[in-house]
Amino acid sequence: MIGTLLRNRRVAFGFVVLAALLLVAVFAPWLAPHDPTEQDLLNTFAPPAWSGGQRAFLFGTDSLGRDILSRLIYGARVALVVAVVAATLAGLLGTALGLAAGYLGGRVDNAISRLVDVWMSFPAVLLSIVLAAVLGAGLHTVIIAIVVIGIKGDQSVNDLLTLSQVILGMQLPLAMIPQGTNVSSCRSRNGSAWTTRGK
């Protein structure tokens, strides 16, 4: 399966970029030519080496005299943390909402469906601005904003909500819906959906 995916040029290119980013993040202390937090106020806004700048600062320096290349290399760590944590949380939360709506149905399904409709009606930029104003600046705010926006675009919520509505609309009998033996036996004894979870 992996070999089939890698035959696609876009997938292969994305894999190479991701692998390079991962290697840069892991070996940042050895790859960075300078300390990314070290300041040199006498060498601010130095141009890149190919524009007449110093070879010691390949990409130049910022407003505080910090080496831009070193900051980019160390920034790969932050980028990976934010991407992995935010994508995981968005996927888990979106899937949980979709599964809850599809499994419980009824009022829970309607409530989650309306919540998702309202959620998706807000522009992503507006949500980001509101979160930044309420939570303040910081890495946690960035992660929360990406999670919120990620759920808006996460098809797991919409797909599972649609599946639940299709099943409920068809009014399939319990025996025709694929379920485990524990779920069927619990419901045959008038068990609730929550008691089924613990079986």
Secondary structure, DSSP 8 states (H G I E B T S, - for coil): -HHHHHTSHHHHHHHHHHHHHHHHHHTHHHH-SS-TT---GGGTT---GGGT--TTSTT-B-TT--BHHHHHHHHHHHHHHHHHHHHHHHHHHHHHHHHHHHHH-HHHHHHHHHHHHHHHHS-HHHHHHHHHHHH-SSHHHHHHHHHHHHHHH-HHHHHHHHHHHHHHHHT--GGGS---HHHHHHHHTT--HHHHHT-
